[in-house]
Amino acid sequence: MSILLEVMTVSRHFGDLPLFLAATCVCLLTYLYLQRPRNLPPGPRGWPLLGNIPMVAKSAFLPATLAELSKRYGDVMTIWMGRVPAIVLSGYETIRTALVKRAEDFSSRKIPPVATMAGRDKGVLLAPYGPHWKHQRKFALMTLRDFGFGKRSLEGKITEETNALVQEILSYNGQPFDLKIMMQNAVSNIICSIVFGGRFEYGDPDFLRLIRLLNSVVEAKPSAIDRLEMIHPVFRCLRLIGTSKNGKVMRMIQTLQQFCREQIEKHRLTFDPNDIRDFIDAFLLEQQRAPEEQAREHFTDKQLQEVLMDLFVAGTETTATTTRWALLYMMLNPDIQEKVHQEIDSVLGQSAPSYAQRDLLPYTTATLAEVQRINSIVPLVVRGASRDTTFNGYNIPQEGRILINLWSVHMDPQLFPEPNTFQPERFLDKNGNFVKHEALIPFSMGHRICLGEQLAKMELFMLFVSLMQRFTFNLPEGAPEPSMLGKFGGVINVPFPFELCAVARC
């Protein structure tokens, strides 16, 4: 009764309650508008409070939508994710200027709130730019190189996993099957041998569960809570609801983190400073050697856990997905598949491939380059400004997000004519030699270029060549042609589920 009286009092005071509510909304929206940073880049008009979230939510493939909008608003553009501005950078020259020439300003990170709550702002992949990140990246790169990154010593591990994968594929005897899980097993085992010191059997139920969790985390789209929090931080409390989709993603991340903690504890029990077996041992050794203050800052168990997550997640999904895209394009382009077969047969015969032989296989190398161009695995890279800055005459606020649209570069007809056509020849000169293209940037560029770039290149080449050497890949009889658009959850551009037939060539 008291509430009703108050409402009636307010209504009489203002003359009309709907008018009062409308005036209140106008005042609130005006206040929020005045709080926006000034002189931001132009962009599409958004809804009050929601900004451009409805447009993003209904986009079939966000990188393509943003690339189309950039034709109207320019290569530096703003979209509003609720109250948070996202600065979209498109086009090769603009992206190169930001990530290379202005690297100190554009090398930080803005990560999803659920990842922050799970402690994923540590490590290397998602950590903010600064002295701590530089220290961790330098240590990770040096240690990984010690264990074979970019060296021929790593080829033995790749060959071992490739042989196991070939045997698994042969067991299907040319019948249709989905390659996804076994491809992830093979690729993850390569990184596991470096990071954890051992591999897992393909049928290991615990490992299969981890791979499925990895898929769920990588392919998860922003939840309703993510979008509500962009409107106002008060909605952050909804993350405590464990039954929500967001709660499920959190538990998946925590399960992967628990797996990494278990690996650390196993290594600690058998640690021998005179026998450094893998990345974990190298980190534990550094914990002992480093001065106490440095160890507390840079070499904690939490930091090791998150670096392991970075290496396991990034080292599995990107290469496995790229290889699956490559096989999908071979099935849909049998003439190109035949050219790859002929080149491999003429150069290698039945000999095992080596990464050093890529110059002898220019058409095969060009085919892989075209796969990475036409379907960017990470088409939209999320960055953050290290500080408030300006770019192309516009203000770039530190609290905003920066979206680097690599897809806009790879599909630029000025750089790559007929970009929707799968055409390996665009990476060959008139003599048939492979030619690098500076605008092919699947691993991004600048300070935060992919940590595992050298490993990924070696894995992709050796896996693809080995599989093409042994098999012809076809669509199952009567199966519809798979979509080539890709399923983009916000991080990785994965193919929609498909089956293939692998017919042994020898």
Buried (B, 14 or more C-beta within 10 A) or exposed (E): EEEEEEEEEEBEEBEEBEEBEEEEEEEEEEEBEEEEBEEBBEBBEBEEBBBBBEBBEEBEBBBBBBBEBBEEBBBBBBBBBBBBBBBBBBBBEBBBBBBEEBBEBBBBBBBBBBBEBBBBBBBBBBBBBEEBBBBBBEBBBEBBEEBBBBEEEBBEBBBBBBBBBBEBBEEBEBEBBEBBBBBBBBBBBBBBBBBBBEBBEBEEEEBBEBBEBBBBBBBBEBBEBBBBBBBEEEBEEBBEEEEBBBBBBBBBBEBBBEBBBEBBEBBEEEBEEEEBBBBBBBBBBBBEEBEEEEBEBBBBBEBBBBBBBBBBBBBBBBBBBBBBBBBBBBBBBEEBBEBBBEBBBEBBEEEBBBBEBBEBBBBBBBBBBBBBBBBBBBBBBBBBBBEEBEBEEBBBBBEBBBBBBBBBBBBBEEBBEEBEEBBBEBBBEEEEEBEEEEBBBBBBBBBBEBBBBBBBBBBBBBBBBBBBBBBBBBBBEEBEEBEBEBBBBBBBBBBEEBBBBBEEEE
